Each structure stands twice: as structure tokens, then as C-alpha cells.
Amino acid sequence: MENELSVVLLAIVGAGIQLVFKYFPKLNVWFEAQSNKALIMVGVIAVVSLAYFGLSCTPLAATFGIAVACSVQGGLDLAAAFIYILVSQQTTYLLTR
């Protein structure tokens, strides 16, 4: 995860996830009615992280500056991506409450 562009992209994705759940009317109403918001958000971020890893196995990886490889090391980088997204999502949540 040495590519700075990919870290910025992950931060944008994390913030975007939070903003979508906060400002899209129907999704916001559904999400606010849930009692397990944190678990739902972690699940969404896990799906996004896995999609990010999946993109690393395609030719689009170079286009988006994804530096994760399809390997064991790539799996470890996936864990880092998960944390980057989670941190930016939580920061956005705190700033937009």
C-alpha cells in the first residue's frame, strides 16, 4: 500500500460510504432504523475492501493506482485497506453528526 494515490482513494471511498448512508433519503431512513449500525457499516466496508482487492487482479488496477497484488502480501494489504476505509468512514461520521 505504498502508492499514495491508492491511500487517498481509500479515504475518499470511506468518506463516501458514510455520506451515502447519511444523506441518501431512503437509505438514511432504513439505516437509522437499524439497531446494529456499526456492524452494518463494518460489513459494507468489508465488501468494499474485497472489491478493492478484486480490482487489483484486473487491468483496471493500474488505471486507479491500486498497488495491491493478487498474493498473500496483497491479502495483508487488503487488511490495511480495510483499516484505511474504516478510519476515514468513522472520521466522516464524527464530523457530520
C-alpha positions, 0 to 999 in steps of 0.5 A, spaced: 500 500 500 505 504 498 502 508 492 499 514 495 494 515 490 491 508 492 491 511 500 487 517 498 482 513 494 481 509 500 479 515 504 475 518 499 471 511 498 470 511 506 468 518 506 463 516 501 460 510 504 458 514 510 455 520 506 451 515 502 448 512 508 447 519 511 444 523 506 441 518 501 433 519 503 431 512 503 437 509 505 438 514 511 431 512 513 432 504 513 439 505 516 437 509 522 432 504 523 437 499 524 439 497 531 446 494 529 449 500 525 456 499 526 456 492 524 452 494 518 457 499 516 463 494 518 460 489 513 459 494 507 466 496 508 468 489 508 465 488 501 468 494 499 475 492 501 474 485 497 472 489 491 478 493 492 482 487 492 478 484 486 480 490 482 487 489 483 487 482 479 484 486 473 487 491 468 483 496 471 488 496 477 493 500 474 488 505 471 486 507 479 493 506 482 491 500 486 498 497 488 495 491 491 497 484 488 493 478 487 498 474 493 498 473 500 502 480 501 496 483 497 491 479 502 495 483 508 494 489 504 487 488 503 487 488 511 490 495 511 485 497 506 480 495 510 483 499 516 484 505 511 476 505 509 474 504 516 478 510 519 476 515 514 468 512 514 468 513 522 472 520 521 466 522 516 461 520 521 464 524 527 464 530 523 457 530 520 453 528 526 
